[in-house]
Amino acid sequence: AQSVTQLDSHVSVSEGTPVLLRCNYSSSYSPSLFWYVQHPNKGLQLLLKYTSAATLVKGINGFEAEFKKSETSFHLTKPSAHMSDAAEYFCVVSDRAGLNSGYALNFGKGTSLLVTP
Amino acid sequence: DTEVTQTPKHLVMGMTNKKSLKCEQHMGHRAMYWYKQKAKKPPELMFVYSYEKLSINESVPSRFSPECPNSSLLNLHLHALQPEDSALYLCASSQDSGGVRGETQYFGPGTRLLVL
């Protein structure tokens, strides 16, 4: 089974400083990885996804993530945080839901990003 | 348009009530999903419909009953719920069958359910 581990449950940054949210994956083959964001009391929005094309993936709102096979990592970064970036971020891997089932999403436990003025 | 809509936004129900949650998408997607999300936790998959047929049931209690009347609509019928069922219920859809690796799921805003 494929899984992801988000290394920080909370990250706090100042507005205008870089953001780094860490995610490691466990996979026996090339994974499909996603980052989703969830603002308070909202649904989930796709930020970006990796599906074995370019290793540096650019997403919405200035976010990007780099797939590093040697480190089994897929960290999310942004050069300059905005107040509106404060939210919960989920690293997600696509994996088989069962022996004879299709693929489903396996979520990490989430990282809560706090942006201070 | 990548919009998935859910109604109602909020729902309060007693343990003896019967209610339904509704989800709709007009993106032509053929897979639709129900997730349950407790506070400060990631979403947990409940059901997957592929081409209007139930393809995955993640051992969900029978007090939750999904229904897919057509390819655009997904319902979740609720009956005799328990207070621990209080959560955010998220609907999602994806283009293909739900069986494709790397397929993007698009989420609705959710229904926040409180069971008294």
Contacts between the chains, C-beta under 8 A, distances in Angstrom:
chain1	res1	chain2	res2	distance
A	32	B	101	5.3
A	32	B	102	3.3
A	34	B	104	7.4
A	36	B	107	7.7
A	41	B	112	7.3
A	42	B	109	5.8
A	42	B	110	7.5
A	43	B	4	7.6
A	43	B	6	7.9
A	43	B	90	5.9
A	43	B	107	4.2
A	43	B	108	5.3
A	43	B	109	4.3
A	43	B	110	5.1
A	44	B	43	7.2
A	44	B	90	7.0
A	44	B	92	7.9
A	44	B	107	4.2
A	45	B	107	7.3
A	46	B	104	5.9
A	46	B	105	7.9
A	46	B	106	7.2
A	49	B	102	7.0
A	49	B	104	6.2
A	51	B	101	7.9
A	51	B	102	4.0
A	90	B	42	5.8
A	94	B	101	5.2
A	94	B	102	5.4
A	94	B	103	7.1
A	97	B	45	7.2
A	97	B	48	7.1
A	97	B	56	5.1
A	97	B	58	7.8
A	98	B	56	7.0
A	101	B	48	8.0
A	101	B	55	6.7
A	101	B	56	5.5
A	101	B	99	7.5
A	102	B	48	7.3
A	102	B	50	6.9
A	102	B	55	6.6
A	102	B	56	7.5
A	102	B	97	6.2
A	102	B	98	4.7
A	102	B	99	2.6
A	102	B	100	7.1
A	103	B	98	7.2
A	103	B	99	6.1
A	103	B	100	6.3
A	103	B	101	4.9
A	103	B	102	7.7
A	103	B	103	6.8
A	104	B	33	8.0
A	104	B	45	5.4
A	104	B	48	6.7
A	104	B	56	6.8
A	104	B	98	7.5
A	105	B	45	7.2
A	105	B	105	6.2
A	107	B	42	3.6
A	107	B	43	6.0
A	108	B	42	6.6
A	109	B	41	7.5
A	109	B	42	5.9
A	110	B	40	7.7
A	110	B	41	7.6
A	110	B	42	5.5
